[in-house]
Amino acid sequence: MTFQTVHQSLSFDTIITSHPHRLSAEAHMIKVLREYGDWPQDAAVDAARAGKAALVRDDGDSETIEIRDDAPDAPTIQRR
């Protein structure tokens, strides 16, 4: 199973980064929130654990980051 961080903005092309596990994706999201959005550490950690789209900074640019699970759908089992 892989995870992706999706970093979107009106001012740049979407950046999609693949991560081998959830912890790596959370660490990347925390880094972006802290470095580009000046988020406090605790708030960045909470947002990354939730993984939902978070506003990186409130400057009218609508810059967001989120974590997506890139796992394929589970196979269906048919009974006969």
C-alpha positions, 0 to 999 in steps of 0.5 A: 500500500502506498500513500500520496501527499497532494499539494495544490495551489492556484499559483503552481501545478499540483505536486503529488508525492508518493510515500511507502507508508503512512508515517512518511506521508504524515512527516511530509505534510507536517514539513510543508505546513511548518515550513510554508504555512508557519503552523505550530508543531502541535497543530501540524501534527494533528492535521497530518494525523487526520490527513484531510485537506488543510489550508497551508496558509491563508493568503488568498491562494487556496494552497492546500495539502492532504494525504491520499491512500493509493491502495487499489480497491480490495478484490471482491470474492464471489460465491458459487 
